């Protein structure tokens, strides 16, 4: 089954075109390999990508040919993603004074640590 169709069918993306664009951008990986929209997904595969708020890590449990309701869609995968950051945590990370320009390399590393992307 195509990865873009599966992401749309289990309601992880709003539309199939959004799922295809996510795959074309090179952010979706199936078992740690970059996936094109037409890449095949099978039961037991791990699908990962970077969401705007967190890293998503999904294990495929069931293949769905058509888009289904939310209660059925949740049963088609197991979500191994970290919990969503609270609103306070999200606001604290992205605040910069207006006009200060781009973050320096040190500031980017600090931001990545706060977001949980680095383990330094």
Secondary structure as the mmCIF struct_conf table of DSSP 4:
data_model
#
loop_
_struct_conf.conf_type_id
_struct_conf.id
_struct_conf.beg_label_comp_id
_struct_conf.beg_label_asym_id
_struct_conf.beg_label_seq_id
_struct_conf.end_label_comp_id
_struct_conf.end_label_asym_id
_struct_conf.end_label_seq_id
STRN STRN1 UNK A 2 UNK A 2
HELX_RH_AL_P HELX_RH_AL_P1 UNK A 3 UNK A 9
TURN_TY1_P TURN_TY1_P1 UNK A 10 UNK A 11
BEND BEND1 UNK A 12 UNK A 15
HELX_RH_AL_P HELX_RH_AL_P2 UNK A 16 UNK A 24
TURN_TY1_P TURN_TY1_P2 UNK A 25 UNK A 26
STRN STRN2 UNK A 29 UNK A 30
TURN_TY1_P TURN_TY1_P3 UNK A 31 UNK A 32
STRN STRN3 UNK A 33 UNK A 34
TURN_TY1_P TURN_TY1_P4 UNK A 37 UNK A 38
STRN STRN4 UNK A 40 UNK A 40
TURN_TY1_P TURN_TY1_P5 UNK A 43 UNK A 44
STRN STRN5 UNK A 46 UNK A 50
BEND BEND2 UNK A 52 UNK A 54
STRN STRN6 UNK A 55 UNK A 60
BEND BEND3 UNK A 65 UNK A 66
HELX_RH_AL_P HELX_RH_AL_P3 UNK A 70 UNK A 74
TURN_TY1_P TURN_TY1_P6 UNK A 75 UNK A 76
STRN STRN7 UNK A 77 UNK A 79
HELX_LH_PP_P HELX_LH_PP_P1 UNK A 81 UNK A 86
HELX_RH_AL_P HELX_RH_AL_P4 UNK A 87 UNK A 93
BEND BEND4 UNK A 94 UNK A 94
TURN_TY1_P TURN_TY1_P7 UNK A 98 UNK A 99
BEND BEND5 UNK A 102 UNK A 102
HELX_LH_PP_P HELX_LH_PP_P2 UNK A 103 UNK A 104
HELX_RH_AL_P HELX_RH_AL_P5 UNK A 105 UNK A 115
TURN_TY1_P TURN_TY1_P8 UNK A 116 UNK A 116
#
